[in-house]
């Protein structure tokens, strides 16, 4: 109504609510209120819902779902139930898709140290709801497209995360137990909800996916958050929908993580417990000022002044760093430029960490942020420069050939260096260091974020090269080109690494480009190596036909998809400038794909092949006809499969 009539649009106005629903017999009604009465008579099903005494709700928190639902009580928790509409394999899909809900609830109760704030939690899946997932008091309404069967691989992680986020929304959110006092405080609850969701996913799936997610979110926020973007918290008038934009939700989640990193995990749990202790008698509101007052009370630290830029300011800094090894003075001379002037002014009480990896020790160097644009520091080496021959031979024993080779090029104790390794700022880092240092970092650092940084740093000069202001083209040396290709191929083939690192290496191989100094023509130099690696993963050398699908190894499955997408993107970018063997390999894999001995669905793999083949198709004779033939064939097969599935079950 606010779009047509003037009205008071405030968050903290609540009412005692009562809802009465009458449905045809055989239907069920679920609402975001406690059920007072449910009976069926004379072909009618009647339900009465009413808010508890003293616990009022705003009108926007009223949610209702009605229909001939199939009900599934969670086998691991008596407080949780799931509902969905009848369809093919409905019970199997509902059971499999919701198997993590009760486990997630237990993890969240342990993290927050507060029980689930409702006697009964219902999760209802319906067709075409207004939102994909809508968390309301004591219930969540989600789209039935989120239900999947055990044969599906690709969507499971994201679907679990959405259900966990809806659970966290019972504690923190616009309509939850802890609510914002005003619209400009909504970032606070969104940040708490997003960060607690990430912590729960970290408990469920491990540290590596969590670190990759934080790195991706930081990069996305830095790219979109410019000097013209509205601040996270502002008193300026804004439409309520502006407070729920994706960028604000992402940034708020990262800001809440920064608060936790500075005050510590234990103190952050104390803050959450202190805030939720106020809700013992019912829902409570909270403002930004009161939140940071609670942080100061529980941790003894003033976080509002430290976080001022990311909350009240705009833009994210670019940290451009370089260093020099001073042999005469036995020092590392470090310099860094902080691009954002507003941040330098507001973050003068903050600091950054530089992590130094040397041959004998790894240590952190703390750098204080000053209002000046450039930050300079110098510190001595903590490892010996010269070692005995027997010690050098001992270091080389058992090492990879690449590491042994570059050890001879490194005549300093410094192996590699990282700026802000724990991601305690929302920032971009542009660090310059030698190629052998990037290789050391990729091979030796166990942090997946460091491995991804090393891949980007090693190939930085060969990704999207452009002419400089003088018309010159930056060209990497032949040695660096060969070293980068060799290292990335080995990374793709090393199954012990996290699959996202291997996939990143495959994507980078497809994107590595050099420009001709005279003509400026681009050349994808790593395509032959990536093509050979893809053939080894996908094609049997004896029969020259694709291996039968075996998707039990998820790591290899995702790496294979990344390699094929990298080949397709290379041919799409340079059209006929990339070997025709790329098209022939993709066509072979699609034409002779065999999933007969595999229990998992290959639907996403087929979709990847179809898209890759379309991108790799050029105007060379016969390519378009062959692609159209395979697309038509796959469309007919999918149509026949759907008809068999539908008519075979009904």
Order of alpha helices (4+ residues) and beta strands (2+ residues): beta-beta-beta-beta-beta-beta-beta-alpha-alpha-beta-beta-beta-alpha-beta-alpha-alpha-alpha-alpha-beta-alpha-alpha-alpha-beta-beta-alpha-beta-beta-beta-alpha-alpha-beta-beta-alpha-alpha-alpha-alpha-beta-beta-alpha-beta-beta-alpha-alpha-alpha-alpha
